[in-house]
Amino acid sequence: MNHPEEFKRDAVDFARSSPNPSFADVAHCLSVRPEILRKGVRDDRNRIRTARVTTA
């Protein structure tokens, strides 16, 4: 995603807060490709897991 970090964080938050999150629907609302949004959510999930492991 060649978007500012804030946009990426907001997109991931939006995808997670959607009642029936379909990457295609959320991506369409944000005018990004679904696979880009999916990668952003996956990267964020991995970042959170890594943070948990390093602080435990």
Short mmCIF file of the C-alpha atoms (twelve columns), coordinates in Angstrom:
data_MODEL
# 
_entry.id   MODEL 
# 
loop_
_atom_site.group_PDB 
_atom_site.id 
_atom_site.type_symbol 
_atom_site.label_atom_id 
_atom_site.label_alt_id 
_atom_site.label_comp_id 
_atom_site.label_asym_id 
_atom_site.label_seq_id 
_atom_site.Cartn_x 
_atom_site.Cartn_y 
_atom_site.Cartn_z 
_atom_site.pdbx_PDB_model_num 
ATOM 1  C CA . MET A 1  0.000   0.000   0.000  1 
ATOM 2  C CA . ASN A 2  1.532   3.292   -1.024 1 
ATOM 3  C CA . HIS A 3  -0.566  5.182   1.470  1 
ATOM 4  C CA . PRO A 4  0.445   7.036   4.632  1 
ATOM 5  C CA . GLU A 5  0.809   4.894   7.746  1 
ATOM 6  C CA . GLU A 6  -2.217  6.575   9.320  1 
ATOM 7  C CA . PHE A 7  -4.397  5.523   6.371  1 
ATOM 8  C CA . LYS A 8  -3.130  1.954   6.671  1 
ATOM 9  C CA . ARG A 9  -3.907  1.825   10.396 1 
ATOM 10 C CA . ASP A 10 -7.343  3.341   9.831  1 
ATOM 11 C CA . ALA A 11 -8.073  0.877   7.016  1 
ATOM 12 C CA . VAL A 12 -7.154  -2.082  9.221  1 
ATOM 13 C CA . ASP A 13 -9.254  -0.701  12.089 1 
ATOM 14 C CA . PHE A 14 -12.170 -0.136  9.730  1 
ATOM 15 C CA . ALA A 15 -11.910 -3.686  8.368  1 
ATOM 16 C CA . ARG A 16 -11.844 -5.130  11.883 1 
ATOM 17 C CA . SER A 17 -14.779 -3.049  13.097 1 
ATOM 18 C CA . SER A 18 -17.048 -3.865  10.159 1 
ATOM 19 C CA . PRO A 19 -19.961 -6.099  11.273 1 
ATOM 20 C CA . ASN A 20 -19.543 -8.553  8.380  1 
ATOM 21 C CA . PRO A 21 -16.069 -7.805  7.141  1 
ATOM 22 C CA . SER A 22 -15.645 -8.796  3.557  1 
ATOM 23 C CA . PHE A 23 -12.255 -7.665  2.336  1 
ATOM 24 C CA . ALA A 24 -13.807 -6.944  -1.042 1 
ATOM 25 C CA . ASP A 25 -16.550 -4.728  0.416  1 
ATOM 26 C CA . VAL A 26 -14.289 -2.866  2.822  1 
ATOM 27 C CA . ALA A 27 -11.594 -2.428  0.189  1 
ATOM 28 C CA . HIS A 28 -14.177 -1.066  -2.244 1 
ATOM 29 C CA . CYS A 29 -15.298 1.504   0.368  1 
ATOM 30 C CA . LEU A 30 -11.666 2.579   0.809  1 
ATOM 31 C CA . SER A 31 -10.773 2.432   -2.904 1 
ATOM 32 C CA . VAL A 32 -7.985  -0.099  -2.401 1 
ATOM 33 C CA . ARG A 33 -7.505  -3.617  -3.747 1 
ATOM 34 C CA . PRO A 34 -8.806  -6.388  -1.439 1 
ATOM 35 C CA . GLU A 35 -5.477  -8.222  -1.389 1 
ATOM 36 C CA . ILE A 36 -3.736  -5.055  -0.197 1 
ATOM 37 C CA . LEU A 37 -6.203  -4.696  2.675  1 
ATOM 38 C CA . ARG A 38 -5.895  -8.395  3.502  1 
ATOM 39 C CA . LYS A 39 -2.114  -8.049  3.655  1 
ATOM 40 C CA . GLY A 40 -2.430  -5.024  5.923  1 
ATOM 41 C CA . VAL A 41 -4.671  -6.915  8.351  1 
ATOM 42 C CA . ARG A 42 -2.325  -9.933  8.295  1 
ATOM 43 C CA . ASP A 43 0.743   -7.745  8.881  1 
ATOM 44 C CA . ASP A 44 -0.982  -6.006  11.783 1 
ATOM 45 C CA . ARG A 45 -1.983  -9.347  13.322 1 
ATOM 46 C CA . ASN A 46 1.622   -10.558 13.055 1 
ATOM 47 C CA . ARG A 47 2.897   -7.317  14.598 1 
ATOM 48 C CA . ILE A 48 0.557   -7.789  17.561 1 
ATOM 49 C CA . ARG A 49 1.614   -11.431 18.019 1 
ATOM 50 C CA . THR A 50 5.279   -10.461 17.906 1 
ATOM 51 C CA . ALA A 51 4.713   -7.717  20.475 1 
ATOM 52 C CA . ARG A 52 3.019   -10.219 22.814 1 
ATOM 53 C CA . VAL A 53 5.851   -12.699 22.507 1 
ATOM 54 C CA . THR A 54 8.571   -10.146 23.149 1 
ATOM 55 C CA . THR A 55 6.798   -8.690  26.216 1 
ATOM 56 C CA . ALA A 56 5.908   -12.063 27.783 1 
# 
